Amino acid sequence: MSNWRERLDAIDELAQWKHAKIIDVLTNVMNTDPVVKVQDAAYRTLKKFGENVDTPPRKKGDAVKGVNKILLRIKKSLPEGHSYEEFKEKLKKMRLDVYDTYEGNKGTDFDKWLENTWAELNK
């Protein structure tokens, strides 16, 4: 679960075979994966298979529950005056799931979002 790219690659592999179990897996991924790109890939594959599926539901609010508390805890665990890069590395080491989910969802805006969030924490 901590690598959205691998999950995306897995969907590409599964797209080669239309089978009831694969359809079940893809439906579950489409409805529950925290990364929108992965949900959309599962949706497109199901449509390609001819399945009657609706657009994946978009989770409202944070992709990871309590993300600000998680990020604040990580920031507080670092020495005062730490850099953004130190914060980013610690997040990646401690909570790869959070890092990966937001990197997947934010795309090229991930670093900007994370740095802005880091700057706003504990103000």
Phi, psi and omega in degrees: 000349184264017177217098183295330180294320177294322178294322177295317177298321179297322178295319177300320178294313181296333182295348181280343184228127175263114182210149183303318181292322178293320177298319177298315180297312181297323178296317177297315179299315181302323184270342188232344184296138182284348182256122185301320180300322180288316177303313182296322178296318178296318178300311180299321179294317178298319177296318178300324178287353180088013180284145178271089182237150176270162177307140182303142178292139178263124180290130178273146180084207183287142178294329177238123182300132177071027184301322181295323176294320179298312182294321178296318178300318179293317180298317180292338180281349179267156178295150178301140180086008179296160180270164175300319181298322177296318178298313181299316180295320180293320176301315181297323181284319185276321185223068180301328179298317179291312179305310184296316181299312182287327176297317178295319182282325184273337179061230183291345179272002185301308183299319178298314179298313183295318180295318177296318179296315178302317181294328183276340181298137173066027176271000000 
